Amino acid sequence: MVCIVLLVSDQASKYWIQTHIQPPSSNIQSIDGNLPQRIEVIPDFFWIVHVHNKGAAWGILSGFGWLLAMLAVAALAGIYFYRRMLGLETIYMQCVFGLLCAGIVGNLIDRLRLGHVIDFLDFLIGNYHWPAFNIADSSIFSGVVLYLIHSWRNSSEE
């Protein structure tokens, strides 16, 4: 259920971004000819933007979308084939891997459909401009953090 809710949210938000915010250096025209370049949500801290990311986090492996797509498929296959070993019978671990799978599939859909991933959450933290990201990226990050916490707690119990 976690996976489906996040995957639908990810794809719906990316669709909204595509139809309402012009990517930088784009010649896309809306019906009324006015697509904003970004929407300021919290002044000098948080914006909604439209970025085409052809790589992974921070643009790593930019231009290697085919490799990133293959890694995504391999990760999904690994989760499926090793699900018993990963402890997916508990609700906690089902949520953790629901987060991971939603993120992996959300960005994979973009790569296969568009040739890039749509990022749109843009933050300035102090003087550091954090790279734009999306709901799928947040899901992957959250899933990894929760898995590491679970692993750390279980290793200290042994």
C-alpha positions as a printed NumPy array, in Angstrom:
array([[  0.   ,   0.   ,   0.   ],
       [  2.869,   2.38 ,   0.865],
       [  4.41 ,   1.678,  -2.523],
       [  1.217,   2.38 ,  -4.469],
       [  0.382,   5.616,  -2.611],
       [  3.896,   7.001,  -3.046],
       [  4.196,   5.88 ,  -6.659],
       [  0.897,   7.54 ,  -7.597],
       [  1.889,  10.696,  -5.675],
       [  5.267,  10.771,  -7.417],
       [  3.854,  10.388, -10.911],
       [  0.954,  12.807, -10.301],
       [  3.295,  15.48 ,  -8.94 ],
       [  5.666,  15.069, -11.893],
       [  2.741,  15.363, -14.316],
       [  1.645,  18.571, -12.584],
       [  5.182,  19.959, -12.818],
       [  5.34 ,  19.12 , -16.546],
       [  2.077,  20.919, -17.231],
       [  2.513,  23.942, -14.948],
       [  6.207,  24.869, -14.702],
       [  8.536,  25.497, -17.611],
       [ 11.941,  23.842, -17.344],
       [ 14.888,  26.25 , -17.579],
       [ 16.068,  26.815, -21.158],
       [ 12.868,  25.326, -22.549],
       [ 10.852,  26.484, -25.511],
       [  7.677,  24.798, -24.236],
       [  4.589,  26.988, -24.527],
       [  1.471,  26.583, -22.439],
       [ -2.023,  27.288, -23.716],
       [ -1.876,  30.852, -22.388],
       [  1.852,  31.171, -23.111],
       [  2.772,  31.694, -19.436],
       [  4.458,  28.87 , -17.594],
       [  6.36 ,  30.049, -14.529],
       [  9.995,  29.017, -14.208],
       [  9.655,  28.417, -10.466],
       [  7.245,  28.914,  -7.606],
       [  8.616,  30.313,  -4.373],
       [  7.014,  28.447,  -1.45 ],
       [  9.148,  29.738,   1.443],
       [ 11.148,  32.883,   0.629],
       [ 14.89 ,  32.285,   0.235],
       [ 14.515,  28.636,   1.297],
       [ 12.136,  26.47 ,  -0.805],
       [ 10.943,  26.587,  -4.43 ],
       [  9.029,  24.327,  -6.791],
       [ 10.997,  24.076, -10.057],
       [ 11.134,  21.871, -13.156],
       [ 14.488,  20.152, -13.666],
       [ 15.364,  17.367, -16.113],
       [ 17.925,  15.121, -14.42 ],
       [ 19.629,  12.719, -16.841],
       [ 21.727,  11.199, -14.064],
       [ 21.336,   9.945, -10.514],
       [ 21.609,  11.981,  -7.299],
       [ 23.521,  15.243,  -7.839],
       [ 23.602,  14.444, -11.563],
       [ 26.06 ,  11.572, -11.046],
       [ 26.277,   9.344, -14.152],
       [ 24.566,  11.989, -16.252],
       [ 23.964,  10.627, -19.74 ],
       [ 23.957,   7.02 , -18.534],
       [ 20.198,   6.675, -18.139],
       [ 20.276,   3.2  , -19.691],
       [ 22.716,   2.054, -16.975],
       [ 20.623,   3.628, -14.22 ],
       [ 17.499,   1.945, -15.638],
       [ 19.269,  -1.42 , -15.668],
       [ 20.42 ,  -0.892, -12.052],
       [ 16.837,  -0.056, -11.078],
       [ 15.531,  -3.264, -12.656],
       [ 18.329,  -5.252, -10.967],
       [ 17.48 ,  -3.688,  -7.577],
       [ 13.793,  -4.537,  -7.98 ],
       [ 14.666,  -8.099,  -9.004],
       [ 16.997,  -8.422,  -6.018],
       [ 14.302,  -7.23 ,  -3.623],
       [ 11.844,  -9.693,  -5.131],
       [ 14.152, -12.722,  -5.128],
       [ 15.635, -12.039,  -1.683],
       [ 12.417, -10.878,  -0.011],
       [ 12.451, -13.71 ,   2.545],
       [ 16.041, -13.024,   3.507],
       [ 15.26 ,  -9.295,   3.791],
       [ 12.589, -10.006,   6.407],
       [  9.64 ,  -8.683,   4.456],
       [  7.169, -10.565,   6.632],
       [  7.119,  -7.716,   9.184],
       [  4.996,  -4.606,   8.666],
       [  8.012,  -2.362,   9.324],
       [ 10.107,  -4.001,   6.617],
       [  7.175,  -4.019,   4.188],
       [  6.934,  -0.244,   4.657],
       [ 10.703,   0.163,   4.25 ],
       [ 10.754,  -1.787,   1.008],
       [  7.507,  -0.139,  -0.116],
       [  9.368,   3.182,   0.135],
       [ 12.343,   1.806,  -1.781],
       [ 10.263,   0.179,  -4.519],
       [  8.064,   3.275,  -4.98 ],
       [ 11.13 ,   5.429,  -5.461],
       [ 12.903,   3.021,  -7.768],
       [  9.822,   2.473,  -9.942],
       [  8.87 ,   6.177,  -9.972],
       [ 12.233,   7.251, -11.349],
       [ 12.415,   4.215, -13.657],
       [  9.096,   5.208, -15.246],
       [ 10.522,   8.676, -15.947],
       [ 13.727,   7.284, -17.447],
       [ 11.861,   4.905, -19.743],
       [  9.122,   7.361, -20.713],
       [ 11.054,  10.635, -20.924],
       [ 14.754,   9.769, -20.998],
       [ 15.295,  11.771, -17.791],
       [ 13.891,  12.127, -14.28 ],
       [ 11.773,  15.134, -13.343],
       [ 12.984,  16.817, -10.147],
       [ 11.106,  19.715,  -8.608],
       [ 11.768,  20.206,  -4.887],
       [ 14.461,  22.888,  -4.601],
       [ 16.015,  24.033,  -1.298],
       [ 18.611,  26.6  ,  -0.252],
       [ 20.095,  25.553,   3.081],
       [ 22.261,  28.37 ,   4.404],
       [ 24.616,  29.111,   1.52 ],
       [ 24.254,  25.626,   0.037],
       [ 21.858,  25.157,  -2.861],
       [ 20.694,  21.555,  -2.449],
       [ 20.18 ,  19.741,  -5.776],
       [ 16.507,  19.492,  -6.778],
       [ 14.821,  16.17 ,  -6.041],
       [ 11.376,  14.538,  -6.156],
       [  9.03 ,  12.282,  -4.177],
       [ 10.694,   9.139,  -5.571],
       [ 14.111,  10.341,  -4.387],
       [ 12.654,  11.121,  -0.953],
       [ 11.125,   7.643,  -0.806],
       [ 14.437,   5.981,  -1.627],
       [ 16.302,   8.099,   0.921],
       [ 13.711,   7.419,   3.645],
       [ 13.704,   3.683,   2.881],
       [ 17.493,   3.482,   3.097],
       [ 17.591,   5.424,   6.385],
       [ 14.86 ,   3.251,   7.933],
       [ 16.627,   0.088,   6.737],
       [ 19.919,   1.263,   8.26 ],
       [ 18.192,   2.071,  11.57 ],
       [ 16.591,  -1.376,  11.556],
       [ 19.919,  -3.044,  10.758],
       [ 21.732,  -1.068,  13.444],
       [ 19.125,  -1.946,  16.09 ],
       [ 19.134,  -5.622,  15.143],
       [ 22.935,  -5.849,  15.111],
       [ 23.135,  -4.348,  18.625],
       [ 20.595,  -6.93 ,  19.884],
       [ 22.702,  -9.883,  18.712]])
